[in-house]
Amino acid sequence: MSMLEKKDNEQELLRKILSGDIIAMKEFYNNYSGYLTTVCSRYISNSDDVKDVLQESFIKIFKSIANFKYKGVGSLKAWSSRIVVNESLKFLKENERLNIINSPIWDLPDISEEEADFEQIPASAILEMIRALPAGYRTVFNLYIFEEKSHKEIASILNITENTSASQLHRAKSFLAKQINEYKSLK
């Protein structure tokens, strides 16, 4: 399918959703739910909680889709992803699952500066490793790596210091490096 066809399809789907077409809403759900589940699962590890957050996210998406400004192919997916990330963060904050401890930057464990080789590891295994991170590490890691937020932005979002954000990321990378090495040694 060409970019022009994708653009026309997305815009037509949006038009139908805005007119209240239930079939178009179901099509949107079918097209995006897998991806949005993956996004949500990066932040929330309990599958029942993921379902709850996704339900809230889809409600919010359909309620606020009239405010969405189409900016080209992929913009609807990106906009929906931001809603899922925000709903995931809201859930974590409301349920006090973000146990982020302010720790001094000098208290960080040493990790190898070597980049981990993800080439031989299936995406599903990597996602499980990310989901196994403690909530604070996982949240900072996802915001930094996947959402491309700076430590300053993360600090503002999570109401923590920039140093705490940096230390949480450092600890998450250390934890993941250990998990990757264990995975490789078993294969």
PyMOL commands that place a pseudoatom at each C-alpha (Angstrom):
pseudoatom trace, name=CA, resn=MET, resi=1, chain=A, elem=C, hetatm=0, pos=[0.000, 0.000, 0.000]
pseudoatom trace, name=CA, resn=SER, resi=2, chain=A, elem=C, hetatm=0, pos=[1.414, 3.394, -0.965]
pseudoatom trace, name=CA, resn=MET, resi=3, chain=A, elem=C, hetatm=0, pos=[1.786, 6.286, 1.485]
pseudoatom trace, name=CA, resn=LEU, resi=4, chain=A, elem=C, hetatm=0, pos=[-1.007, 8.131, -0.337]
pseudoatom trace, name=CA, resn=GLU, resi=5, chain=A, elem=C, hetatm=0, pos=[-3.344, 5.148, 0.082]
pseudoatom trace, name=CA, resn=LYS, resi=6, chain=A, elem=C, hetatm=0, pos=[-2.420, 4.860, 3.787]
pseudoatom trace, name=CA, resn=LYS, resi=7, chain=A, elem=C, hetatm=0, pos=[-3.084, 8.578, 4.233]
pseudoatom trace, name=CA, resn=ASP, resi=8, chain=A, elem=C, hetatm=0, pos=[-6.448, 8.310, 2.481]
pseudoatom trace, name=CA, resn=ASN, resi=9, chain=A, elem=C, hetatm=0, pos=[-7.379, 5.224, 4.555]
pseudoatom trace, name=CA, resn=GLU, resi=10, chain=A, elem=C, hetatm=0, pos=[-6.429, 6.894, 7.864]
pseudoatom trace, name=CA, resn=GLN, resi=11, chain=A, elem=C, hetatm=0, pos=[-8.295, 10.059, 6.984]
pseudoatom trace, name=CA, resn=GLU, resi=12, chain=A, elem=C, hetatm=0, pos=[-11.374, 8.102, 5.879]
pseudoatom trace, name=CA, resn=LEU, resi=13, chain=A, elem=C, hetatm=0, pos=[-11.287, 6.067, 9.100]
pseudoatom trace, name=CA, resn=LEU, resi=14, chain=A, elem=C, hetatm=0, pos=[-11.053, 9.291, 11.112]
pseudoatom trace, name=CA, resn=ARG, resi=15, chain=A, elem=C, hetatm=0, pos=[-13.955, 10.841, 9.203]
pseudoatom trace, name=CA, resn=LYS, resi=16, chain=A, elem=C, hetatm=0, pos=[-16.124, 7.783, 9.910]
pseudoatom trace, name=CA, resn=ILE, resi=17, chain=A, elem=C, hetatm=0, pos=[-15.187, 7.703, 13.611]
pseudoatom trace, name=CA, resn=LEU, resi=18, chain=A, elem=C, hetatm=0, pos=[-16.001, 11.405, 13.933]
pseudoatom trace, name=CA, resn=SER, resi=19, chain=A, elem=C, hetatm=0, pos=[-19.423, 10.763, 12.383]
pseudoatom trace, name=CA, resn=GLY, resi=20, chain=A, elem=C, hetatm=0, pos=[-20.072, 8.128, 15.095]
pseudoatom trace, name=CA, resn=ASP, resi=21, chain=A, elem=C, hetatm=0, pos=[-19.579, 5.039, 12.913]
pseudoatom trace, name=CA, resn=ILE, resi=22, chain=A, elem=C, hetatm=0, pos=[-19.284, 2.089, 15.337]
pseudoatom trace, name=CA, resn=ILE, resi=23, chain=A, elem=C, hetatm=0, pos=[-17.807, -0.179, 12.641]
pseudoatom trace, name=CA, resn=ALA, resi=24, chain=A, elem=C, hetatm=0, pos=[-15.020, 2.365, 12.048]
pseudoatom trace, name=CA, resn=MET, resi=25, chain=A, elem=C, hetatm=0, pos=[-14.328, 2.472, 15.799]
pseudoatom trace, name=CA, resn=LYS, resi=26, chain=A, elem=C, hetatm=0, pos=[-14.059, -1.316, 15.816]
pseudoatom trace, name=CA, resn=GLU, resi=27, chain=A, elem=C, hetatm=0, pos=[-11.707, -1.144, 12.799]
pseudoatom trace, name=CA, resn=PHE, resi=28, chain=A, elem=C, hetatm=0, pos=[-9.574, 1.425, 14.638]
pseudoatom trace, name=CA, resn=TYR, resi=29, chain=A, elem=C, hetatm=0, pos=[-9.494, -0.864, 17.672]
pseudoatom trace, name=CA, resn=ASN, resi=30, chain=A, elem=C, hetatm=0, pos=[-8.542, -3.887, 15.552]
pseudoatom trace, name=CA, resn=ASN, resi=31, chain=A, elem=C, hetatm=0, pos=[-5.828, -1.930, 13.724]
pseudoatom trace, name=CA, resn=TYR, resi=32, chain=A, elem=C, hetatm=0, pos=[-4.210, -0.344, 16.790]
pseudoatom trace, name=CA, resn=SER, resi=33, chain=A, elem=C, hetatm=0, pos=[-4.986, -2.481, 19.848]
pseudoatom trace, name=CA, resn=GLY, resi=34, chain=A, elem=C, hetatm=0, pos=[-2.020, -4.836, 19.415]
pseudoatom trace, name=CA, resn=TYR, resi=35, chain=A, elem=C, hetatm=0, pos=[0.479, -2.009, 19.151]
pseudoatom trace, name=CA, resn=LEU, resi=36, chain=A, elem=C, hetatm=0, pos=[-1.109, -0.022, 21.983]
pseudoatom trace, name=CA, resn=THR, resi=37, chain=A, elem=C, hetatm=0, pos=[-1.144, -3.133, 24.180]
pseudoatom trace, name=CA, resn=THR, resi=38, chain=A, elem=C, hetatm=0, pos=[2.601, -3.432, 23.637]
pseudoatom trace, name=CA, resn=VAL, resi=39, chain=A, elem=C, hetatm=0, pos=[3.090, 0.244, 24.536]
pseudoatom trace, name=CA, resn=CYS, resi=40, chain=A, elem=C, hetatm=0, pos=[1.028, -0.162, 27.708]
pseudoatom trace, name=CA, resn=SER, resi=41, chain=A, elem=C, hetatm=0, pos=[2.800, -3.424, 28.610]
pseudoatom trace, name=CA, resn=ARG, resi=42, chain=A, elem=C, hetatm=0, pos=[6.143, -1.632, 28.625]
pseudoatom trace, name=CA, resn=TYR, resi=43, chain=A, elem=C, hetatm=0, pos=[4.903, 0.415, 31.604]
pseudoatom trace, name=CA, resn=ILE, resi=44, chain=A, elem=C, hetatm=0, pos=[2.527, -1.957, 33.386]
pseudoatom trace, name=CA, resn=SER, resi=45, chain=A, elem=C, hetatm=0, pos=[3.431, -5.570, 34.063]
pseudoatom trace, name=CA, resn=ASN, resi=46, chain=A, elem=C, hetatm=0, pos=[0.125, -6.996, 35.351]
pseudoatom trace, name=CA, resn=SER, resi=47, chain=A, elem=C, hetatm=0, pos=[-2.036, -8.126, 32.409]
pseudoatom trace, name=CA, resn=ASP, resi=48, chain=A, elem=C, hetatm=0, pos=[-5.337, -7.281, 34.162]
pseudoatom trace, name=CA, resn=ASP, resi=49, chain=A, elem=C, hetatm=0, pos=[-4.052, -3.770, 34.833]
pseudoatom trace, name=CA, resn=VAL, resi=50, chain=A, elem=C, hetatm=0, pos=[-2.950, -3.484, 31.181]
pseudoatom trace, name=CA, resn=LYS, resi=51, chain=A, elem=C, hetatm=0, pos=[-6.512, -4.339, 30.090]
pseudoatom trace, name=CA, resn=ASP, resi=52, chain=A, elem=C, hetatm=0, pos=[-7.968, -1.733, 32.467]
pseudoatom trace, name=CA, resn=VAL, resi=53, chain=A, elem=C, hetatm=0, pos=[-5.571, 0.983, 31.304]
pseudoatom trace, name=CA, resn=LEU, resi=54, chain=A, elem=C, hetatm=0, pos=[-6.212, 0.146, 27.650]
pseudoatom trace, name=CA, resn=GLN, resi=55, chain=A, elem=C, hetatm=0, pos=[-9.956, 0.339, 28.191]
pseudoatom trace, name=CA, resn=GLU, resi=56, chain=A, elem=C, hetatm=0, pos=[-9.558, 3.789, 29.773]
pseudoatom trace, name=CA, resn=SER, resi=57, chain=A, elem=C, hetatm=0, pos=[-7.206, 4.780, 26.950]
pseudoatom trace, name=CA, resn=PHE, resi=58, chain=A, elem=C, hetatm=0, pos=[-9.637, 3.783, 24.198]
pseudoatom trace, name=CA, resn=ILE, resi=59, chain=A, elem=C, hetatm=0, pos=[-12.448, 5.642, 25.951]
pseudoatom trace, name=CA, resn=LYS, resi=60, chain=A, elem=C, hetatm=0, pos=[-10.230, 8.727, 26.123]
pseudoatom trace, name=CA, resn=ILE, resi=61, chain=A, elem=C, hetatm=0, pos=[-9.145, 8.301, 22.478]
pseudoatom trace, name=CA, resn=PHE, resi=62, chain=A, elem=C, hetatm=0, pos=[-12.739, 8.123, 21.217]
pseudoatom trace, name=CA, resn=LYS, resi=63, chain=A, elem=C, hetatm=0, pos=[-13.885, 10.982, 23.470]
pseudoatom trace, name=CA, resn=SER, resi=64, chain=A, elem=C, hetatm=0, pos=[-11.077, 13.303, 22.359]
pseudoatom trace, name=CA, resn=ILE, resi=65, chain=A, elem=C, hetatm=0, pos=[-10.556, 12.233, 18.741]
pseudoatom trace, name=CA, resn=ALA, resi=66, chain=A, elem=C, hetatm=0, pos=[-12.346, 15.398, 17.569]
pseudoatom trace, name=CA, resn=ASN, resi=67, chain=A, elem=C, hetatm=0, pos=[-9.355, 17.341, 18.961]
pseudoatom trace, name=CA, resn=PHE, resi=68, chain=A, elem=C, hetatm=0, pos=[-6.857, 15.250, 16.971]
pseudoatom trace, name=CA, resn=LYS, resi=69, chain=A, elem=C, hetatm=0, pos=[-5.055, 17.116, 14.175]
pseudoatom trace, name=CA, resn=TYR, resi=70, chain=A, elem=C, hetatm=0, pos=[-4.007, 14.838, 11.326]
pseudoatom trace, name=CA, resn=LYS, resi=71, chain=A, elem=C, hetatm=0, pos=[-0.332, 15.462, 10.455]
pseudoatom trace, name=CA, resn=GLY, resi=72, chain=A, elem=C, hetatm=0, pos=[0.275, 12.627, 8.019]
pseudoatom trace, name=CA, resn=VAL, resi=73, chain=A, elem=C, hetatm=0, pos=[0.633, 8.873, 8.002]
pseudoatom trace, name=CA, resn=GLY, resi=74, chain=A, elem=C, hetatm=0, pos=[1.432, 7.560, 11.467]
pseudoatom trace, name=CA, resn=SER, resi=75, chain=A, elem=C, hetatm=0, pos=[0.255, 10.650, 13.344]
pseudoatom trace, name=CA, resn=LEU, resi=76, chain=A, elem=C, hetatm=0, pos=[-2.913, 8.909, 14.559]
pseudoatom trace, name=CA, resn=LYS, resi=77, chain=A, elem=C, hetatm=0, pos=[-0.847, 6.000, 15.889]
pseudoatom trace, name=CA, resn=ALA, resi=78, chain=A, elem=C, hetatm=0, pos=[1.589, 8.382, 17.604]
pseudoatom trace, name=CA, resn=TRP, resi=79, chain=A, elem=C, hetatm=0, pos=[-1.246, 10.438, 19.135]
pseudoatom trace, name=CA, resn=SER, resi=80, chain=A, elem=C, hetatm=0, pos=[-2.958, 7.279, 20.408]
pseudoatom trace, name=CA, resn=SER, resi=81, chain=A, elem=C, hetatm=0, pos=[0.364, 6.053, 21.846]
pseudoatom trace, name=CA, resn=ARG, resi=82, chain=A, elem=C, hetatm=0, pos=[0.801, 9.281, 23.807]
pseudoatom trace, name=CA, resn=ILE, resi=83, chain=A, elem=C, hetatm=0, pos=[-2.640, 8.803, 25.334]
pseudoatom trace, name=CA, resn=VAL, resi=84, chain=A, elem=C, hetatm=0, pos=[-1.759, 5.221, 26.341]
pseudoatom trace, name=CA, resn=VAL, resi=85, chain=A, elem=C, hetatm=0, pos=[1.555, 6.356, 27.853]
pseudoatom trace, name=CA, resn=ASN, resi=86, chain=A, elem=C, hetatm=0, pos=[-0.174, 9.144, 29.793]
pseudoatom trace, name=CA, resn=GLU, resi=87, chain=A, elem=C, hetatm=0, pos=[-2.912, 6.803, 31.023]
pseudoatom trace, name=CA, resn=SER, resi=88, chain=A, elem=C, hetatm=0, pos=[-0.264, 4.244, 32.042]
pseudoatom trace, name=CA, resn=LEU, resi=89, chain=A, elem=C, hetatm=0, pos=[1.653, 6.878, 34.010]
pseudoatom trace, name=CA, resn=LYS, resi=90, chain=A, elem=C, hetatm=0, pos=[-1.567, 8.110, 35.605]
pseudoatom trace, name=CA, resn=PHE, resi=91, chain=A, elem=C, hetatm=0, pos=[-2.395, 4.538, 36.651]
pseudoatom trace, name=CA, resn=LEU, resi=92, chain=A, elem=C, hetatm=0, pos=[1.055, 3.994, 38.148]
pseudoatom trace, name=CA, resn=LYS, resi=93, chain=A, elem=C, hetatm=0, pos=[0.899, 7.270, 40.092]
pseudoatom trace, name=CA, resn=GLU, resi=94, chain=A, elem=C, hetatm=0, pos=[-2.650, 6.664, 41.369]
pseudoatom trace, name=CA, resn=ASN, resi=95, chain=A, elem=C, hetatm=0, pos=[-1.808, 3.157, 42.498]
pseudoatom trace, name=CA, resn=GLU, resi=96, chain=A, elem=C, hetatm=0, pos=[1.481, 4.220, 44.112]
pseudoatom trace, name=CA, resn=ARG, resi=97, chain=A, elem=C, hetatm=0, pos=[3.428, 1.694, 42.085]
pseudoatom trace, name=CA, resn=LEU, resi=98, chain=A, elem=C, hetatm=0, pos=[6.211, 4.116, 41.259]
pseudoatom trace, name=CA, resn=ASN, resi=99, chain=A, elem=C, hetatm=0, pos=[8.605, 3.447, 44.092]
pseudoatom trace, name=CA, resn=ILE, resi=100, chain=A, elem=C, hetatm=0, pos=[11.291, 5.786, 42.883]
pseudoatom trace, name=CA, resn=ILE, resi=101, chain=A, elem=C, hetatm=0, pos=[13.842, 6.436, 45.554]
pseudoatom trace, name=CA, resn=ASN, resi=102, chain=A, elem=C, hetatm=0, pos=[15.967, 9.553, 45.333]
pseudoatom trace, name=CA, resn=SER, resi=103, chain=A, elem=C, hetatm=0, pos=[19.481, 8.224, 45.525]
pseudoatom trace, name=CA, resn=PRO, resi=104, chain=A, elem=C, hetatm=0, pos=[22.766, 10.018, 45.104]
pseudoatom trace, name=CA, resn=ILE, resi=105, chain=A, elem=C, hetatm=0, pos=[24.300, 9.732, 41.640]
pseudoatom trace, name=CA, resn=TRP, resi=106, chain=A, elem=C, hetatm=0, pos=[27.551, 8.412, 43.147]
pseudoatom trace, name=CA, resn=ASP, resi=107, chain=A, elem=C, hetatm=0, pos=[25.673, 5.403, 44.531]
pseudoatom trace, name=CA, resn=LEU, resi=108, chain=A, elem=C, hetatm=0, pos=[25.320, 3.805, 41.098]
pseudoatom trace, name=CA, resn=PRO, resi=109, chain=A, elem=C, hetatm=0, pos=[26.557, 0.312, 40.315]
pseudoatom trace, name=CA, resn=ASP, resi=110, chain=A, elem=C, hetatm=0, pos=[29.159, 0.020, 37.586]
pseudoatom trace, name=CA, resn=ILE, resi=111, chain=A, elem=C, hetatm=0, pos=[27.904, -1.277, 34.274]
pseudoatom trace, name=CA, resn=SER, resi=112, chain=A, elem=C, hetatm=0, pos=[29.779, -2.058, 31.156]
pseudoatom trace, name=CA, resn=GLU, resi=113, chain=A, elem=C, hetatm=0, pos=[29.762, 0.726, 28.600]
pseudoatom trace, name=CA, resn=GLU, resi=114, chain=A, elem=C, hetatm=0, pos=[29.517, -1.990, 25.983]
pseudoatom trace, name=CA, resn=GLU, resi=115, chain=A, elem=C, hetatm=0, pos=[26.249, -1.866, 24.057]
pseudoatom trace, name=CA, resn=ALA, resi=116, chain=A, elem=C, hetatm=0, pos=[24.152, -4.963, 24.588]
pseudoatom trace, name=CA, resn=ASP, resi=117, chain=A, elem=C, hetatm=0, pos=[23.703, -7.083, 21.476]
pseudoatom trace, name=CA, resn=PHE, resi=118, chain=A, elem=C, hetatm=0, pos=[19.962, -7.399, 20.977]
pseudoatom trace, name=CA, resn=GLU, resi=119, chain=A, elem=C, hetatm=0, pos=[20.312, -8.932, 17.511]
pseudoatom trace, name=CA, resn=GLN, resi=120, chain=A, elem=C, hetatm=0, pos=[19.882, -12.539, 18.617]
pseudoatom trace, name=CA, resn=ILE, resi=121, chain=A, elem=C, hetatm=0, pos=[17.144, -11.900, 21.166]
pseudoatom trace, name=CA, resn=PRO, resi=122, chain=A, elem=C, hetatm=0, pos=[13.482, -12.024, 20.099]
pseudoatom trace, name=CA, resn=ALA, resi=123, chain=A, elem=C, hetatm=0, pos=[11.466, -8.850, 20.655]
pseudoatom trace, name=CA, resn=SER, resi=124, chain=A, elem=C, hetatm=0, pos=[9.071, -10.758, 22.926]
pseudoatom trace, name=CA, resn=ALA, resi=125, chain=A, elem=C, hetatm=0, pos=[11.974, -11.739, 25.229]
pseudoatom trace, name=CA, resn=ILE, resi=126, chain=A, elem=C, hetatm=0, pos=[13.198, -8.138, 25.358]
pseudoatom trace, name=CA, resn=LEU, resi=127, chain=A, elem=C, hetatm=0, pos=[9.685, -6.934, 26.224]
pseudoatom trace, name=CA, resn=GLU, resi=128, chain=A, elem=C, hetatm=0, pos=[9.513, -9.483, 29.047]
pseudoatom trace, name=CA, resn=MET, resi=129, chain=A, elem=C, hetatm=0, pos=[12.883, -8.254, 30.361]
pseudoatom trace, name=CA, resn=ILE, resi=130, chain=A, elem=C, hetatm=0, pos=[11.585, -4.678, 30.340]
pseudoatom trace, name=CA, resn=ARG, resi=131, chain=A, elem=C, hetatm=0, pos=[8.369, -5.765, 32.064]
pseudoatom trace, name=CA, resn=ALA, resi=132, chain=A, elem=C, hetatm=0, pos=[10.465, -7.483, 34.765]
pseudoatom trace, name=CA, resn=LEU, resi=133, chain=A, elem=C, hetatm=0, pos=[12.134, -4.189, 35.727]
pseudoatom trace, name=CA, resn=PRO, resi=134, chain=A, elem=C, hetatm=0, pos=[10.925, -2.606, 38.981]
pseudoatom trace, name=CA, resn=ALA, resi=135, chain=A, elem=C, hetatm=0, pos=[8.207, -0.039, 38.170]
pseudoatom trace, name=CA, resn=GLY, resi=136, chain=A, elem=C, hetatm=0, pos=[10.395, 3.037, 38.724]
pseudoatom trace, name=CA, resn=TYR, resi=137, chain=A, elem=C, hetatm=0, pos=[13.246, 1.726, 36.566]
pseudoatom trace, name=CA, resn=ARG, resi=138, chain=A, elem=C, hetatm=0, pos=[10.795, 0.562, 33.893]
pseudoatom trace, name=CA, resn=THR, resi=139, chain=A, elem=C, hetatm=0, pos=[8.972, 3.877, 33.757]
pseudoatom trace, name=CA, resn=VAL, resi=140, chain=A, elem=C, hetatm=0, pos=[12.097, 6.006, 33.463]
pseudoatom trace, name=CA, resn=PHE, resi=141, chain=A, elem=C, hetatm=0, pos=[13.624, 3.567, 30.949]
pseudoatom trace, name=CA, resn=ASN, resi=142, chain=A, elem=C, hetatm=0, pos=[10.523, 3.671, 28.730]
pseudoatom trace, name=CA, resn=LEU, resi=143, chain=A, elem=C, hetatm=0, pos=[10.181, 7.435, 28.882]
pseudoatom trace, name=CA, resn=TYR, resi=144, chain=A, elem=C, hetatm=0, pos=[13.855, 7.912, 28.041]
pseudoatom trace, name=CA, resn=ILE, resi=145, chain=A, elem=C, hetatm=0, pos=[14.302, 5.188, 25.411]
pseudoatom trace, name=CA, resn=PHE, resi=146, chain=A, elem=C, hetatm=0, pos=[10.912, 4.884, 23.711]
pseudoatom trace, name=CA, resn=GLU, resi=147, chain=A, elem=C, hetatm=0, pos=[9.345, 8.302, 24.278]
pseudoatom trace, name=CA, resn=GLU, resi=148, chain=A, elem=C, hetatm=0, pos=[12.708, 10.065, 23.836]
pseudoatom trace, name=CA, resn=LYS, resi=149, chain=A, elem=C, hetatm=0, pos=[12.192, 12.303, 26.863]
pseudoatom trace, name=CA, resn=SER, resi=150, chain=A, elem=C, hetatm=0, pos=[15.125, 14.083, 28.484]
pseudoatom trace, name=CA, resn=HIS, resi=151, chain=A, elem=C, hetatm=0, pos=[15.929, 13.613, 32.164]
pseudoatom trace, name=CA, resn=LYS, resi=152, chain=A, elem=C, hetatm=0, pos=[14.584, 17.109, 32.739]
pseudoatom trace, name=CA, resn=GLU, resi=153, chain=A, elem=C, hetatm=0, pos=[11.257, 16.166, 31.102]
pseudoatom trace, name=CA, resn=ILE, resi=154, chain=A, elem=C, hetatm=0, pos=[11.092, 12.856, 32.979]
pseudoatom trace, name=CA, resn=ALA, resi=155, chain=A, elem=C, hetatm=0, pos=[11.801, 14.625, 36.261]
pseudoatom trace, name=CA, resn=SER, resi=156, chain=A, elem=C, hetatm=0, pos=[8.914, 16.990, 35.577]
pseudoatom trace, name=CA, resn=ILE, resi=157, chain=A, elem=C, hetatm=0, pos=[6.507, 14.208, 34.536]
pseudoatom trace, name=CA, resn=LEU, resi=158, chain=A, elem=C, hetatm=0, pos=[7.293, 11.988, 37.538]
pseudoatom trace, name=CA, resn=ASN, resi=159, chain=A, elem=C, hetatm=0, pos=[7.950, 14.747, 40.070]
pseudoatom trace, name=CA, resn=ILE, resi=160, chain=A, elem=C, hetatm=0, pos=[11.501, 13.547, 40.778]
pseudoatom trace, name=CA, resn=THR, resi=161, chain=A, elem=C, hetatm=0, pos=[14.925, 15.135, 40.364]
pseudoatom trace, name=CA, resn=GLU, resi=162, chain=A, elem=C, hetatm=0, pos=[16.947, 14.891, 37.151]
pseudoatom trace, name=CA, resn=ASN, resi=163, chain=A, elem=C, hetatm=0, pos=[19.645, 12.971, 39.062]
pseudoatom trace, name=CA, resn=THR, resi=164, chain=A, elem=C, hetatm=0, pos=[17.051, 10.467, 40.223]
pseudoatom trace, name=CA, resn=SER, resi=165, chain=A, elem=C, hetatm=0, pos=[15.873, 10.012, 36.649]
pseudoatom trace, name=CA, resn=ALA, resi=166, chain=A, elem=C, hetatm=0, pos=[19.467, 9.438, 35.531]
pseudoatom trace, name=CA, resn=SER, resi=167, chain=A, elem=C, hetatm=0, pos=[20.119, 6.954, 38.338]
pseudoatom trace, name=CA, resn=GLN, resi=168, chain=A, elem=C, hetatm=0, pos=[16.895, 5.052, 37.612]
pseudoatom trace, name=CA, resn=LEU, resi=169, chain=A, elem=C, hetatm=0, pos=[17.884, 4.795, 33.938]
pseudoatom trace, name=CA, resn=HIS, resi=170, chain=A, elem=C, hetatm=0, pos=[21.374, 3.667, 34.876]
pseudoatom trace, name=CA, resn=ARG, resi=171, chain=A, elem=C, hetatm=0, pos=[19.987, 0.996, 37.197]
pseudoatom trace, name=CA, resn=ALA, resi=172, chain=A, elem=C, hetatm=0, pos=[17.485, -0.140, 34.556]
pseudoatom trace, name=CA, resn=LYS, resi=173, chain=A, elem=C, hetatm=0, pos=[20.257, -0.530, 31.980]
pseudoatom trace, name=CA, resn=SER, resi=174, chain=A, elem=C, hetatm=0, pos=[22.357, -2.452, 34.485]
pseudoatom trace, name=CA, resn=PHE, resi=175, chain=A, elem=C, hetatm=0, pos=[19.443, -4.759, 35.281]
pseudoatom trace, name=CA, resn=LEU, resi=176, chain=A, elem=C, hetatm=0, pos=[18.723, -5.299, 31.573]
pseudoatom trace, name=CA, resn=ALA, resi=177, chain=A, elem=C, hetatm=0, pos=[22.389, -5.960, 30.779]
pseudoatom trace, name=CA, resn=LYS, resi=178, chain=A, elem=C, hetatm=0, pos=[22.380, -8.668, 33.450]
pseudoatom trace, name=CA, resn=GLN, resi=179, chain=A, elem=C, hetatm=0, pos=[19.140, -10.151, 32.040]
pseudoatom trace, name=CA, resn=ILE, resi=180, chain=A, elem=C, hetatm=0, pos=[20.553, -10.134, 28.486]
pseudoatom trace, name=CA, resn=ASN, resi=181, chain=A, elem=C, hetatm=0, pos=[23.736, -11.869, 29.591]
pseudoatom trace, name=CA, resn=GLU, resi=182, chain=A, elem=C, hetatm=0, pos=[21.714, -14.511, 31.438]
pseudoatom trace, name=CA, resn=TYR, resi=183, chain=A, elem=C, hetatm=0, pos=[19.499, -15.029, 28.389]
pseudoatom trace, name=CA, resn=LYS, resi=184, chain=A, elem=C, hetatm=0, pos=[22.505, -15.393, 26.084]
pseudoatom trace, name=CA, resn=SER, resi=185, chain=A, elem=C, hetatm=0, pos=[24.219, -17.847, 28.425]
pseudoatom trace, name=CA, resn=LEU, resi=186, chain=A, elem=C, hetatm=0, pos=[21.117, -20.061, 28.368]
pseudoatom trace, name=CA, resn=LYS, resi=187, chain=A, elem=C, hetatm=0, pos=[20.978, -20.109, 24.578]
for i in range(1, 187): cmd.bond("trace and resi %d" % i, "trace and resi %d" % (i + 1))
show_as sticks, trace
zoom trace
